[in-house]
Amino acid sequence: MRTFSSSSSSSRSRSRSRSSRTTRIAGERRMLVAMAVDATGSGMYVPFSLVFFHHVTGLGFATVGLVLTAVGLVGLGALPLAGAAVDRYGAQRVQLFLYGVRGTGFLLYPFAHSLPAFAAVALATAFGDRAFPAVQQSLIGEVAQGADRDRLQASSRALRNGGLGAGSLLASLIVGLAGNAGFTAAAWLNAASFALAAVLMRGVRAERRAPGADAARPAAGYRQVFADRPFLGLTGVNFLNALGYSALSVLFPLYLTTWLRGPQAITGTAFTLNTVMCAAGGVVVAARVRARGARRTRSTALGSLLFAAAFAAQIVLGTFRPGSGIVLGAALMVIVALYTLGELVHSPSAGALSVAAAPEALRGRYLAAYQLSWSLSAAVAPSLFTALMSVDGRLPWALLVGTSLTAALMVVRLERVLPAGAVQVAPAVPVAPAVPVAPGVPAVPVPIVAARVETPALPTATAAS
């Protein structure tokens, strides 16, 4: 058996390379392909949802917007139900059910021409859409452990961005060739994407380990979730960061056209840059962060600090307001690149931190509560940003600088009370080929041990996953 010295950088490099090859989970490729298919289907309507549903149903824009807002708020009620279902039946079963609900909804949209029919289909679809992210996070927690969770989080984010961009382009081509009938085709193709993703996900083996004697009891339900102050603190941190995630889609276009008086075309360029960077660099940046051994809390805080720097740069730009379109466009692209780098650093670590901080027996309920921070942020951001913009275009960015810095400080302070296994990424242990001990005796796998410095365990306040 080969031995590895902690003083040899080349040996450590070979060990990490071997580890990355041996820690791929069973069914991972099918899972990643399913994520890509799902995101591509969603990309066919998400970027222009109002126009999409207007053409598919034949209803007016005002009616479509009102219905989508109402069912979106009501759809938040699906989160606690989905969390309880995950804890009882497992994340994979619930995810397959949600694929069916969402697919059926988009299959029926072209027939929902009346207001009651559209509202009913939209409500069912909203339930599926609101619950799905929390269920998928729970599934990642079931199929992966330690550093593999961070890797899957990064891959999921990259595939989400790449799929949305590809789906948007595909929908544009279909509508360009088929006219308004292309919107119906896009709806049915999205339904087909959910069906295909469900078939792929059925091949992924999600193992639910039996809870230990000190694990959280499912009977405790949401009482334990709301009594877990460290996790609620983590959820509050995510709400503050989620406001920053809303900035690019909600605040940036408004700020560009009203305060900076720049061309609207820059918005499309900014979204393209963000999408390409996330799709191409998500896995690479996350791997670099893991390779440096950063705690999840610290890398999450670093992402928040990068957000704060990008938002502060918007204030500076909004103060000088360059008259040259070239200067303005170049400055905005640099700011968007800085913002996207913050997203690449923050997203995988924050997602894996929430999954690992949730007790296994109640992971579904915990992540449903965590997902509420995203949903509430999405509901609050438009009215909050527009109200501040009416006073001064720089005020929303000043607010976001404050929320990002606060989030960075809070998540570092939470290190002391979050589970040690959630804060520190557990490296995967590579396994050497089995070594027979004697003729006729079954071979025994021998772990490859690389010398490394252990980080002292942090005190815990909740059960580690």
N, C-alpha and C positions, 0 to 999 in steps of 0.2 A: 504494500500500500504506500502511495506517495505521501510525503509529509510536506507541510507548508510552513514557512517561516514568516513571522510577522514583520521582519525587517526587509523582506524582499518584495518590492513593489510589483515586479513581474508576476510573482506567485499569487499575490493578492488579486491582480488583474485576471489571471487564469481562473482563480477560484470564483470571482464574481461572474465571469463569463459562463463557467460551468453551472453555477447556481441559477443564472437566468434561464439556462436551457432546461434544467430539471424541475423548475417550480411551476411550469405551465400546468394549469389545472385541467382536469378532464372536461372535455366539451367546450373549452374556452374559445376555440375558433368559431364554433357554431354560435356561441353567445355573442361574439363580436360581430359576426355577419348579421345576426338578427338585429342588433343595435343599429347597424348601418342601414339595413333595409327599412326599419321603423323610421329612422331619421329622414331618409330619402322620401318616404311617403308623406311624412309630416311637412317636409319642405315644399311640397306641392301646393300647400294652402296657407301655412303659417305667415309667410312674409306679406301676403295680401288678403288676409282673412275676410275683411268686409267686402271687398270686390268679389272674392271667391263665392261667399255665401249669397251675395246679391244675385249673381248669375245662376248659381245652382238652384236656388229656391224661387227666384222671380220676385222676391219681396224687396221693398225699398231699403235704401241704406240706413235711414233713421230707425226703421223697424228692426233690421238685422242688428244694428249696434246696440239697441236697447235690450233685445232678447239675449245677446251674447253677454252683456254686462250682468244682467239679472241671473242667468243660469250659471255664470262664472262664480258669482257670490254664493248662490245656493249650492253649487258643486263642491264648495269647501266642506260641506257636511259629509262628503264621501271619505275624507281623510281619516277621521276616527273609526269609521266602519271598516275601512281597508286595513288599518293598523291592527284592529282586533282580529280580522280574518287571517292576516298573515301569521299572527301568533298562534292561531288555532289550526290552520290548514297548511301553513308554509307559504313562502313567498312565490314559489314557482306556480302553484295552483292558482293563486290569486292573480298573478300576472297573466296567465293564459286566459283566465276569465275576462280580465280587462281588455286583452287583445280582441276577444270576441265582441265585447260591448262596443269598443271603438270602431271595429271593422263594420259591424252591423249598422252603426250610426251613419258612417259615410256611404254605406251601400244604399241607405234610405233617404239621404239628403236630397237627391234629385227628384224624389216624389213628394217632398214636404213643401208644397206650394202654399198651403194655408198657414196662418199664424199659429193656431194650436198645434198643428202637426210639426211645424218647424221648432216650436218651443219644446215639444216633447222629445224630439230627436236630439235637439241641442242639449237638453238637460241630461239625457242619458250619456251623451258623448262627453259632456263636461264632467260628469262624475268619474268617467274613466280617465280623462285627461288629468284631472286634479290629483287622483289617487296614484296614478302610474309612477311618477318619479320616486315617491316614498317606497313603493313596492319594489322597484328595481334596485334601489339602494339596499333594501333588506335582502334581496336575492344575492347581490354582490357580497354581503356579509355572510351568507350561507355557503357560497361556493368557494370563497377565498379567505385566506388568513394573512396576517402580517403585511409584509411588503407587497404581496400579491394584490391586496385590496387597493393600495395606492396606485399600482400599475393599471388595474382594471378601471379605477376612477379616471385616470388620465386618458386611457384608451376610449372610454365611454364619452368623455368630453370632446375628444378629437373627432370621433366618428359622428357625434351629434352635429358638430359644426360643419364637417365635410358633407354629411348627408343632407342637412338643411340647404346648403348651397347647391348641391347637385339636384335636389328635388325642385328648388326654385327655378333653376335653369331648365330642367326637363318640362316643368309646367309651362314656362314661357314659350318653349318650342311647340308644345302641344296646342296651346291656345293660339299661337301664331299660325299654325297650319290648319286647325279645325275651327277657329273662331270661338263663339260662345259655347258651342258643343264641346270644346276642349275642356271646359270647367267640369262638365259632367264626367268626361273621361278621367280627369285628374282625381275626382272624388272616388271613382271606382278603382282606380289604380292605387289610391291610398288605402282603400279597404282591402285590396289584394295584398298590399305590403304588410298589413297587420296579420293577415292569414298566414303569409309566408314566414313572418317573424315568429308566429306562434308554433308553426311546424318545426322550425329550427330550434326554438327554445325547449321543445319537448325532449330533445336529445341531450340536454344539459342535466347533469346529475347534481342536484342540490341536497347536501347531507345536513340534516338537522341533528346536532349532537344532543344527547340527553343532558338536561341541566344538572349541575352539581347540587350538593346539599345546601349550599349558601346562596344559590342563584335566586333571582327574582321569581316570584310566584305569579303565573298568569292571572290567578284570581284577584291579585292586587289591582289589575287593570290600570286605568288612567290615574287612579289615586297615587300610585307610586311615581308615575311620570311627573305629575305636578308637585310631588314632594321632593323630587330630586333637584335640588338647587344648582349643583354644578352643571347638570345637563340643561336646565332652563337658562342658565347663564350662557352656555354655548349656543343655545337657540337664539337668545337675544343678540349675541355677537353676530350670528348669521343674518339676522334681520338688518342690522346696521350695514353689513357688507352687501346684502341683497339690494339695498337702495342704490349702491354704486353700480351693481350689475344692470339696473334699470336705466342708468344714465345714457348709455350708448343708443338704445332704441327709443327712449322717451324724451330725454332732455337734449341730446346732441342736435337732432334736426331742428328743434325749435330755437335753440341758442344760435345755431349757425345762420338761420334765415332772418331772425328778428333782431338779435343783438349785434352779431358780427356782420350782418348783411352780406353774407357770402353766397355763392351759387349753390343751389340745391344738389347739383351733381356731386359735390364733395361728400354728401351723405352716403351715396352709393359706393363711392371709392373707400370711405372709411369702413363701411360694413364689409366690403370685399377684403380689405386688409386684415380686419379682425378675424374673419372666417378663415382666410388662408393661413394666418399665423397659428390659429388654434388647431386647425386640422393638421398642419405640417409640423408644428413644434410642440404640441401638447405632450406627447409621450416622451420626447427627448428631454424637455425641460424638467418634467416630473422625475425622470430617471436620474438626471444630474442632481436634483434636490435629494433624492433617496441615497445616491452614492456618497453624498457628503455627510450622511448620517444625521441630518437635521431632524429635530423633533417636529411632530406634526403641528404642534402649537406655534413653534417658531417660524416654520415656513408659511403657516396661515397668516401670522402677524406680518411677515415680510411682504406677502401679497397685498395685505391691507395698506402697508406703507407705500408700496408702489402705486396703489390706487390713489392715495392721498397726494402723492407727488404729481400724478397726471391731472388730478382735479385742481391742484394749486396752479399748475401750468395754464389751465383754462382761464383762471382768474387773471393771470398775468397777460395772456393773449387778449382777454376781453377788456383789459384796461388800456392797452396800447392800440388795439384794433387796427392792424395794418391795412392800408388802402389797396396794396397790391394783391391781386388774386393769387399770384404764384407764391408769394411769401405766406399768405394766409393758408393756402392749401398745404404747403410744405410743413408749416408749423403744426397744423392740425394732424397731419399724418404721423409726425414724430410723437405727438401727444397720444394718439390712438395706439401707436406701437408700444409706448410705455404702459398704457392702460391694459393692453392685451397681455403684455409680459406679466403684469400683476395677476391677471386672470389665470394664466398658465401656471404660476407658482401657487396661487391660492386655492383654486378649485379642487385638484386632486387631494391635497392634504386636508382641507376642510371637510370634504365629503367622507374620506376615510376616517377622520377623527370622530365624526358624528356616528358612523356605523360602529366603530370600535368602542365608543363610550356607552353604547346602549347595551344593557344586560340582555343576554341571548334570549331568555324566555319571553321578554317583552320588547324585543327589537322592533317589531312591527308598529306597536303603539308609540314607542319612542321616536321612530323616524317619521311617523305620521305627524306627531307634534312638531318635530323639527321642520317638516315640509310646510307647516303653517307659516313659518317666518318668510319663506319665499312667496307664498300666496298673498299674505298680508302686505308685503312690500310692493308686489305688483299692483295691488289694489290702491295703495296709498300714494305711490310715486307720481302718477299723472297729475292729480289735483295738488299735491304738495309742490311739485316743481313749477307748475304753471302759476300758482299763487305767488311764489317767490320771484318768478320771472317778471311778474307784473310790477314788482317794486324795483328790482335791479337784476340785470341778466347774470351778474356774478354771484348773487346770493345763493342760488341752488348749489353752485360748486363749492362755496364756502361751507355750506351745510354738510356736503359730502366729504370735504376735507376733515371736518370735525367728527363725523360718524366713522370714517375710516381709521383715524388716529385712535378714537375711543375703542373701536373694535380690536385694534392691534394691542392696546394696553390690556384690555379685558381678557383676551385669550391667553396672553402670557401669564397673567395673574391666576387664571384657572388651572394652570399646570399643577398647582399644589393640591387641588381637590379632585381633579379628573383621574380616572383609572390609569395607572402607570402603563399598562399594556396599550392604552389608547394613545397616550402622549408619545411614547417611543415606538418607532417602527421596529417590529420584530423581523430580523432577516431570515430568509428561507435557508434551511440547512440542506446542502447538497448531499446526495447519497451515492457512495461508490458502488460499483458492481458487486453483486453478492459473492462472498468468499466461502467456499466449502470448508468446513472444519475437519471433516474426516469422510472417508468413503461411505456412502450410504446415508450420510447425515444431511438433511436439507441445508442449503446455503443460507447464510445469514448476511443481510445487508449491513455494511459498515459505514457509519457517517464519516464524511471528510471533515476534519476539524481544522479550522484556521484560527490562529491566535488573534484575538482582538480585545480591546478594552471594553469592559462592560460599563454601561451607564447605571449609576445607582437607581434603584427603584424609587418612584415617587409615592407618597402616601395616597391612599385611595379613600374616596368617600362613597362611591357606588360600586356595585359588583362589576368587575371587568368582564368583557365579553370573552 
